[in-house]
Structure formats: structure tokens, C-alpha cells
Amino acid sequence: MNRFLIRMICVLCVLMLGSAPALGETPEEPVELIVFAAASMTETLTEIKALYEAEHPNVTIIYNFDSSGTLKDQIENGAECDVFISAAPKQMNALDIEAKPEANPNGLDFVLNGTRINLLENKVALAVPEGNPKGIESYDALVAGLKDGTVLLAMGNSDVPVGQYTQKIFAYYGLDEGDLAKRGVITYGTNVKQVTSQVSEAVVDCGIIYCTDAFSAGLTVVDVATTEMCGQVIYPAAVLNITKAEEVARDYLAFLTTEAADAIFEAVGFSPMHE
């Protein structure tokens, strides 16, 4: 056997040994991590998924994006879920046995003890279509337009956090939602993405959505609601006690608080709340 052939055999042996697991070790088992998250997090969490999976090649993240109320109902009715991220405390409280009884009247117990965190803060924005045809520049102008019937507003349903924040804004201004609906000056969306689409497609004059959704859709924000108007917009996150992948779920939740994840969240207007 000539020297060249011997050398090639040696190189191949080294490569094979280098790529094989060490004696006594086994490759990591593949894990599917199911994450239920508010629709307003679609873009940011999709980007974070790529980062996390690159660092954890055995993990595949499966997202379910929808309104927080819909996600809460799905969990309550037996859907498989490892991590839940809500656009408001209300839906998380309804699944958390540690919440006050009035916030969890059915005594549901889905949140894994010690894992719940306040992950992010958002803002409730008044957004307009390209060119702002009606010249709406503020919530005060919106209210005037609703009262005189010259403005058509898109908002979320009452079971959607962004809709609930809108209802608080109505209460702040003394508006009667039932009367507005009867007069045909408001339309609804089942989640914030549907409301955003109505604004993007200019089928309405304006919409109340999150700042982050307005940014992702390239919409103009003309005003932002104050805490006095609708309260603080907090996104809680937790591992659920029905998880089949607790270790990975905890690790993923921790990853959402890293500098890399923070940069993605901040780029669209979220404010990280963790320490």
C-alpha cells in the first residue's frame, strides 16, 4: 500500500472519529416546543425562533399565534402547550392558581409555579392608513370624528386584549361602544393582526393597535394612549405545568430575556421588563 493511500485512510479515520459521539455519549433527543403567543408577537418571535434553533439544533419551536383570549381558551380545553405568552395579564391570570380569585374564578391551575414573568411592555397606538386621508392626528380628533360620524375606526373584539384596551379608552372619553356600533362607526377584528390589516388596506380611517404592529406593518402612528387612558400594557410569560419538555421550556423562556432577544423586541418598539 503506497504512502498516499495510507495517509488518506488516516485522514478519513480522524474525520469519522471527530464527527462521532464520544464513547458513552448519546446524541440529544429531538424536542418539539409548543409556544402559544399573542398575535402581536408574530414577527419578533419568528426571528427569535431562528436564533434559538441555531443554538439548539435538537429543538423545533412550533408557534400558535392568535388573540390571547383564544389561546387561553385552547389551553383550558386541552390543547398541548409548553409556554404561554399573553398580551395582557388577564388571560394569564385566568390560568394561574396563584392569581386572585376574582381574576381566576374557575380556579384553573396551568402555570408552572415560579416560572411566570412580566416579559415586555407595549403601547396602544392610534394608526392611520398611508397618507392619512381623514387627517386624524390624535385620540381627541378620533373621538370628535366618532361622535359626529365622520370617522370609521377598527378595533379588537371584547375578548382580545387590544380590544379591551380600546374599551378602556372609550370609558376614559365617556364613549358608549354599543352606540358607536349601532351607528356603524366601528368595525371589529378577532385579533390585532386583523385590525392592523383593515388599516393597512385602508378599509377604515384608523385603527387602535399596538405600536409594535404598526411598526411591523409600516403604518403611521399619530398618537399613543397614556397609562391613565388604558393602563399599562404588560405581556406576561410562563411555562405551563402541562408541558412535556419542562427543561427546554424553561431554557426557551430564559432565552427570551437575553440581550439578543431584547434587541429584536426593542427594534419594533417593545420594552423589556425583566431585570
Secondary structure, DSSP 8 states (H G I E B T S, - for coil): --HHHHHHHHHHHHHHHHHS--TT------EEEEEEEEGGGHHHHHHHHHHHHHH-TTEEEEEEEE-HHHHHHHHHTT---SEEE-SSHHHHHTT-TTS-TTTSTT----B-TT--EEEEEE-EEEEE-TT-TT---SHHHHHHHHHHT---EEEE-TTSHHHHHHHHHHHHHT--HHHHHHTT-EEEESSHHHHHHHHHTTSSSEEEEEHHHHHHHT-EEEEE--HHHH--EEEEEEEBTT-S-HHHHHHHHHHTTSHHHHHHHHHHT-EE---
